[in-house]
Amino acid sequence: MTNIELMEKALPTAPLKIAALESCKDLAEKVDQYIVSFRKNSLHDFLDPAIYSSYEADSYLVKNSCPRFGSGEAKGMFGESIRGKDLFIMVDVCNYSLTYTVNGHINHMSPDDHYQDLKRIISASTGKAHRVNVIMPFLYESRQHKRTKRESLDCAMALEELTAMGVSNILTFDAHDPRVQNAIPLNGFDSFNPLYQFIKALFKAEPDLKADKDHLMIISPDEGAMQRAVYFSNVLGVDMGMFYKRRDYSTIVNGKNPIVAHEFLGDDVHGKTVIIIDDMISSGESMLDVTRQLKDRGAERVFVCTTFGLFTEGLDKFDEYYEKGYLDRLITTNLTYLPPQLHDKPYFIEADMSKFLALIIDSMNHSTSISAVMNPTDKIHDLLAKRNMR
């Protein structure tokens, strides 16, 4: 039985409301449209008018804002009642396009600013909402998930802070290290993976892509991405390889040990299409170095799949590598802010996550199992079967 059929026969936990912070408005609007469509097309035989009075709506988005004073301080507020609602708060902590004024100076919002606004909206809702859930696609401070020597444990502290404020569930994507949920063992924490959306977007953009052992190979760009690459290669039934980073541990640059070289472990990639899978692109330097090395080793095509495209150093280097033939395709999701010019690049493919997010929210609102949503294996196998039947 599919999740949609289960939801049609289940009572919602409470009336649904989605509070999208300014950073996440575009994605939230797409998610909202899908949920409206799901519910308008539901089996009306199961709907009791009294119980489901607020079940179908033209929109589930709730008005909210975080206006600022001239000093730069802010407050969170709702424009309508959320009493008794099952509230899902959506925030994109990586949206650097938003600005605010501090004593006449323009500041771009940092992840810290977005996180503070999230807490303001939670504070405005606590004691009123039936349940508070946070959807944070890029987990705040997820790269600072463990302590090395004299360091702070920012991600664990943020999770503890959110749950202490009354958050029941935290939903994220491709957490840098999902074990960080150990910081909040008595609360809900789910990390979802967009592998199905990656392969679906790739098949659509590359109709001639052959997903078999002779033509395709999955590559992990470093040790941290190994688990993703192993899973992806097993589901597709193809080989995998990996690079490991040799670092200079005697030097620290920008808070980390610089990479000296990328070393490759794996079978011959000559003549094959390779897919590099990772959770994020920050500056992109190490990822692009891996694409160059793979092309130098004879790979026919190099595709990069990454959940979060942050592009902290801009797109010039990606343009250069595409023009030189080192990079053929770059697939990333719309879970975080993407610079508008990226959509005009010939190598870019967007993996739309809005329908997937809508299904997650709707399933949780009905308190139905999301195990099928979390495990995309069957969906990928179905996609491969349909493709092989052509």
C-alpha positions as CSV (number, residue, x, y, z in Angstrom):
1,M,0.0,0.0,0.0
2,T,1.4,3.4,-1.0
3,N,1.9,6.3,1.4
4,I,-0.9,8.2,-0.4
5,E,-3.4,5.4,0.2
6,L,-2.4,5.1,3.8
7,M,-2.9,8.9,4.3
8,E,-6.3,8.8,2.8
9,K,-7.4,6.4,5.5
10,A,-5.6,8.1,8.4
11,L,-6.5,11.0,10.6
12,P,-4.1,14.0,10.6
13,T,-2.3,14.6,13.8
14,A,-3.7,18.1,13.8
15,P,-4.6,20.7,11.1
16,L,-1.5,21.3,9.0
17,K,0.3,24.6,8.7
18,I,3.7,25.4,7.1
19,A,5.7,28.4,8.3
20,A,8.2,29.2,5.6
21,L,10.9,31.7,6.6
22,E,11.9,34.2,4.0
23,S,15.0,32.2,3.2
24,C,12.8,29.2,2.1
25,K,9.7,30.8,0.5
26,D,10.2,29.6,-3.1
27,L,10.7,26.0,-2.2
28,A,7.8,26.1,0.4
29,E,5.4,27.5,-2.2
30,K,6.1,24.5,-4.5
31,V,5.7,22.1,-1.6
32,D,2.5,23.7,-0.6
33,Q,1.1,23.3,-4.1
34,Y,1.8,19.6,-4.1
35,I,0.1,19.1,-0.7
36,V,-2.9,21.0,-2.0
37,S,-3.0,18.7,-5.0
38,F,-2.5,15.5,-2.9
39,R,-5.5,16.4,-0.7
40,K,-7.8,17.6,-3.4
41,N,-7.3,14.4,-5.3
42,S,-7.8,12.2,-2.2
43,L,-10.6,9.7,-1.8
44,H,-13.5,11.7,-0.5
45,D,-15.3,8.6,0.7
46,F,-13.0,8.7,3.8
47,L,-13.6,12.3,4.6
48,D,-15.8,13.1,7.5
49,P,-16.9,16.8,7.1
50,A,-16.7,17.4,10.9
51,I,-13.3,15.8,11.5
52,Y,-11.7,17.1,8.2
53,S,-13.1,20.6,8.3
54,S,-9.6,22.1,7.7
55,Y,-8.2,19.1,5.8
56,E,-8.5,20.6,2.3
57,A,-7.4,24.2,1.8
58,D,-6.2,26.4,-1.0
59,S,-2.9,26.8,0.9
60,Y,-1.3,25.5,4.1
61,L,1.2,28.3,4.3
62,V,0.9,30.5,7.4
63,K,2.0,34.2,7.4
64,N,5.1,34.9,9.5
65,S,7.9,37.4,9.5
66,C,11.0,38.5,11.4
67,P,11.1,42.3,11.2
68,R,14.2,44.1,12.4
69,F,14.8,47.3,14.4
70,G,17.3,49.9,13.2
71,S,20.0,48.3,15.5
72,G,19.7,45.0,13.5
73,E,17.8,43.2,16.3
74,A,14.7,41.3,15.3
75,K,11.6,39.6,16.5
76,G,9.5,36.7,15.2
77,M,5.8,37.0,14.7
78,F,2.8,35.2,13.0
79,G,0.2,37.0,11.0
80,E,-2.5,34.5,11.9
81,S,-3.4,31.9,14.6
82,I,-1.4,28.7,14.8
83,R,-3.1,27.4,17.9
84,G,-3.6,23.7,17.8
85,K,-1.9,23.3,14.5
86,D,0.7,20.8,13.4
87,L,3.4,23.3,12.5
88,F,6.2,22.7,10.0
89,I,8.8,25.5,10.0
90,M,11.0,25.6,6.9
91,V,14.4,27.4,6.8
92,D,17.3,27.6,4.5
93,V,20.3,28.6,6.5
94,C,22.5,28.9,3.4
95,N,20.5,31.6,1.7
96,Y,23.0,34.5,1.5
97,S,20.9,36.5,-0.9
98,L,18.9,38.1,1.8
99,T,20.0,41.3,3.5
100,Y,19.2,43.5,6.5
101,T,20.3,46.9,7.8
102,V,22.4,47.6,10.9
103,N,22.7,51.3,11.7
104,G,22.4,52.1,8.0
105,H,24.9,49.4,6.9
106,I,23.7,46.5,4.6
107,N,24.5,43.0,5.9
108,H,24.0,39.7,4.1
109,M,22.3,37.1,6.2
110,S,24.6,34.4,7.4
111,P,23.7,30.9,8.6
112,D,23.8,32.3,12.2
113,D,21.3,35.0,11.3
114,H,18.9,32.4,9.7
115,Y,19.3,30.2,12.7
116,Q,18.4,33.0,15.1
117,D,15.3,33.8,13.0
118,L,14.3,30.2,13.2
119,K,14.4,30.3,17.0
120,R,12.3,33.5,16.9
121,I,9.6,31.8,15.0
122,I,9.7,28.8,17.2
123,S,9.5,31.1,20.2
124,A,6.4,32.8,18.7
125,S,4.7,29.4,18.3
126,T,5.5,27.5,21.5
127,G,2.6,27.0,23.9
128,K,0.1,27.4,21.0
129,A,1.0,25.0,18.2
130,H,0.0,21.3,18.8
131,R,3.4,20.2,17.5
132,V,6.5,22.0,16.2
133,N,8.6,20.4,13.4
134,V,11.6,22.0,11.8
135,I,12.6,21.3,8.2
136,M,16.2,22.5,7.8
137,P,17.5,20.9,4.5
138,F,21.1,22.0,5.2
139,L,21.6,21.1,8.8
140,Y,23.0,24.2,10.6
141,E,26.7,23.7,11.6
142,S,26.6,20.1,10.3
143,R,30.2,20.3,9.3
144,Q,31.1,21.0,13.0
145,H,29.7,17.7,14.1
146,K,32.5,16.4,16.2
147,R,35.2,17.9,18.4
148,T,38.9,17.9,17.5
149,K,41.2,19.2,20.2
150,R,39.9,22.6,21.5
151,E,36.8,23.1,19.4
152,S,33.1,23.8,19.9
153,L,30.4,21.3,19.3
154,D,28.1,23.6,17.4
155,C,25.8,21.2,15.6
156,A,25.1,19.1,18.8
157,M,24.4,22.3,20.8
158,A,22.1,23.6,18.1
159,L,20.0,20.4,18.1
160,E,19.8,20.4,21.9
161,E,18.7,24.1,21.9
162,L,15.9,23.4,19.3
163,T,14.5,20.5,21.2
164,A,14.7,22.4,24.5
165,M,12.5,25.0,22.8
166,G,9.8,22.4,22.2
167,V,10.7,21.1,18.7
168,S,9.4,17.5,18.3
169,N,11.0,16.6,15.0
170,I,14.0,17.9,13.0
171,L,14.0,16.9,9.3
172,T,17.1,17.4,7.2
173,F,18.8,16.1,4.1
174,D,22.1,14.3,3.7
175,A,23.4,15.2,7.1
176,H,27.2,15.5,7.0
177,D,27.3,12.8,9.8
178,P,23.8,11.5,10.8
179,R,25.3,10.3,14.1
180,V,25.0,13.8,15.4
181,Q,21.4,12.9,16.2
182,N,22.9,11.1,19.3
183,A,22.9,14.6,20.9
184,I,19.0,14.4,21.0
185,P,18.2,10.6,21.5
186,L,14.7,11.2,22.8
187,N,13.5,13.4,19.9
188,G,12.7,12.8,16.2
189,F,15.6,13.3,13.8
190,D,15.4,12.2,10.1
191,S,18.0,12.7,7.4
192,F,16.7,12.0,3.9
193,N,18.7,11.2,0.8
194,P,18.0,12.6,-2.8
195,L,19.6,9.7,-4.7
196,Y,16.4,8.8,-6.5
197,Q,15.9,12.4,-7.6
198,F,19.5,12.5,-8.8
199,I,19.2,9.4,-11.1
200,K,15.8,10.5,-12.3
201,A,17.1,14.0,-13.3
202,L,20.1,12.4,-14.9
203,F,18.1,9.9,-17.0
204,K,15.9,12.8,-18.2
205,A,18.8,15.0,-19.2
206,E,20.9,12.1,-20.6
207,P,18.6,9.7,-22.5
208,D,21.5,7.6,-23.7
209,L,23.0,7.0,-20.2
210,K,23.6,3.2,-19.7
211,A,23.3,2.2,-16.1
212,D,25.3,-1.1,-16.2
213,K,28.6,-2.4,-15.0
214,D,30.3,-2.0,-18.4
215,H,29.4,1.7,-18.9
216,L,28.9,3.3,-15.5
217,M,30.9,3.7,-12.3
218,I,30.2,5.6,-9.1
219,I,33.0,7.6,-7.5
220,S,33.4,8.9,-3.9
221,P,35.5,12.1,-3.9
222,D,36.7,11.4,-0.4
223,E,36.4,9.0,2.6
224,G,33.4,10.9,4.0
225,A,31.2,10.2,1.0
226,M,32.0,6.5,0.9
227,Q,28.7,5.4,2.4
228,R,26.7,7.3,-0.2
229,A,28.8,5.9,-3.0
230,V,28.6,2.3,-1.8
231,Y,24.8,2.5,-1.5
232,F,24.4,4.1,-4.9
233,S,26.7,1.6,-6.6
234,N,24.9,-1.3,-5.0
235,V,21.5,-0.1,-6.0
236,L,22.5,0.5,-9.6
237,G,24.6,-2.7,-9.7
238,V,27.8,-1.0,-10.9
239,D,31.4,-0.7,-9.6
240,M,32.7,2.1,-7.5
241,G,36.0,3.8,-6.8
242,M,37.1,6.4,-4.4
243,F,39.6,9.2,-3.8
244,Y,41.3,9.9,-0.5
245,K,42.7,13.3,0.4
246,R,46.3,13.6,1.5
247,R,46.5,16.6,3.8
248,D,49.3,18.7,5.3
249,Y,48.6,18.3,9.0
250,S,51.4,20.6,9.9
251,T,49.6,23.6,8.5
252,I,46.1,25.2,9.1
253,V,44.5,27.4,6.4
254,N,41.0,28.8,7.0
255,G,40.5,26.5,10.0
256,K,41.5,23.3,8.2
257,N,44.5,21.3,7.0
258,P,45.1,22.0,3.3
259,I,44.8,19.1,0.8
260,V,48.1,18.2,-0.8
261,A,46.8,15.6,-3.4
262,H,43.8,13.3,-4.2
263,E,44.8,9.7,-4.6
264,F,42.5,7.2,-6.4
265,L,41.5,3.7,-5.4
266,G,39.5,1.6,-7.8
267,D,39.1,-0.1,-11.2
268,D,40.0,1.4,-14.6
269,V,37.6,4.2,-15.5
270,H,38.7,4.4,-19.2
271,G,35.8,4.8,-21.6
272,K,33.2,4.9,-18.8
273,T,30.7,7.4,-17.6
274,V,31.4,8.2,-13.9
275,I,29.1,9.8,-11.4
276,I,30.8,11.6,-8.4
277,I,28.5,11.7,-5.4
278,D,28.9,13.9,-2.4
279,D,26.8,15.9,0.1
280,M,27.9,19.4,-0.8
281,I,30.0,21.6,-3.0
282,S,31.5,24.5,-1.0
283,S,34.2,26.3,-3.1
284,G,34.3,23.2,-5.4
285,E,38.1,23.1,-5.7
286,S,38.6,19.6,-4.5
287,M,35.6,18.3,-6.5
288,L,36.8,19.9,-9.7
289,D,40.3,18.4,-9.1
290,V,38.7,15.0,-8.9
291,T,36.8,15.6,-12.2
292,R,40.1,16.6,-13.9
293,Q,41.9,13.5,-12.6
294,L,39.1,11.2,-13.8
295,K,39.2,12.7,-17.3
296,D,43.0,12.4,-17.3
297,R,42.5,8.7,-16.5
298,G,40.3,8.3,-19.6
299,A,36.7,8.7,-18.3
300,E,34.4,9.4,-21.2
301,R,31.9,11.6,-19.2
302,V,32.0,13.0,-15.7
303,F,28.8,13.8,-13.8
304,V,28.8,15.4,-10.4
305,C,25.8,14.8,-8.1
306,T,25.7,16.9,-4.9
307,T,22.8,17.6,-2.5
308,F,23.9,21.2,-1.7
309,G,25.5,23.5,-4.2
310,L,26.9,26.3,-2.1
311,F,29.4,27.7,-4.7
312,T,31.1,29.9,-2.1
313,E,33.8,31.0,-4.6
314,G,31.4,31.6,-7.5
315,L,30.9,29.7,-10.8
316,D,33.9,30.8,-12.8
317,K,36.0,27.7,-12.1
318,F,33.1,25.5,-13.0
319,D,32.7,27.3,-16.3
320,E,36.4,26.9,-17.0
321,Y,36.4,23.1,-16.2
322,Y,33.3,22.6,-18.4
323,E,34.9,24.5,-21.3
324,K,38.1,22.3,-20.9
325,G,36.0,19.2,-20.9
326,Y,36.7,18.1,-17.4
327,L,33.1,18.4,-16.3
328,D,30.0,17.3,-18.3
329,R,27.1,17.6,-15.9
330,L,26.5,19.1,-12.5
331,I,23.3,18.0,-10.7
332,T,22.3,19.6,-7.5
333,T,19.0,20.0,-5.6
334,N,16.8,23.1,-5.0
335,L,16.9,22.5,-1.2
336,T,19.2,25.5,-0.7
337,Y,19.5,28.9,-2.5
338,L,21.1,28.7,-5.9
339,P,22.5,31.7,-7.7
340,P,20.1,32.7,-10.6
341,Q,22.9,32.6,-13.2
342,L,23.5,28.9,-12.5
343,H,20.2,28.0,-14.3
344,D,21.7,29.4,-17.5
345,K,24.8,27.1,-17.4
346,P,24.8,24.4,-20.1
347,Y,26.1,21.8,-17.6
348,F,23.6,22.4,-14.8
349,I,20.7,20.1,-13.9
350,E,18.3,20.8,-11.0
351,A,16.9,17.9,-9.0
352,D,13.6,19.2,-7.8
353,M,12.9,18.1,-4.2
354,S,9.5,19.8,-3.7
355,K,7.3,16.8,-4.3
356,F,9.5,14.6,-2.1
357,L,9.3,17.2,0.7
358,A,5.5,17.5,0.3
359,L,5.2,13.7,0.7
360,I,7.3,13.8,3.8
361,I,5.3,16.6,5.4
362,D,1.9,15.0,4.5
363,S,3.0,11.6,5.8
364,M,4.2,13.0,9.1
365,N,1.0,15.1,9.5
366,H,-1.0,11.8,9.1
367,S,1.4,9.9,11.4
368,T,1.9,7.3,8.7
369,S,5.2,5.4,8.1
370,I,7.9,7.3,6.2
371,S,10.2,4.2,5.8
372,A,9.3,4.0,2.1
373,V,10.2,7.6,1.7
374,M,13.5,7.3,3.5
375,N,14.6,4.2,1.5
376,P,14.6,5.0,-2.2
377,T,15.8,1.5,-3.3
378,D,12.5,0.3,-4.7
379,K,11.8,3.5,-6.5
380,I,15.3,3.4,-8.2
381,H,14.8,-0.2,-9.2
382,D,11.4,0.7,-10.7
383,L,13.0,3.5,-12.6
384,L,15.7,1.2,-13.9
385,A,13.1,-1.4,-14.9
386,K,11.0,1.1,-16.8
387,R,14.1,2.4,-18.6
388,N,15.2,-1.1,-19.6
389,M,11.8,-1.8,-21.1
390,R,12.2,1.0,-23.7
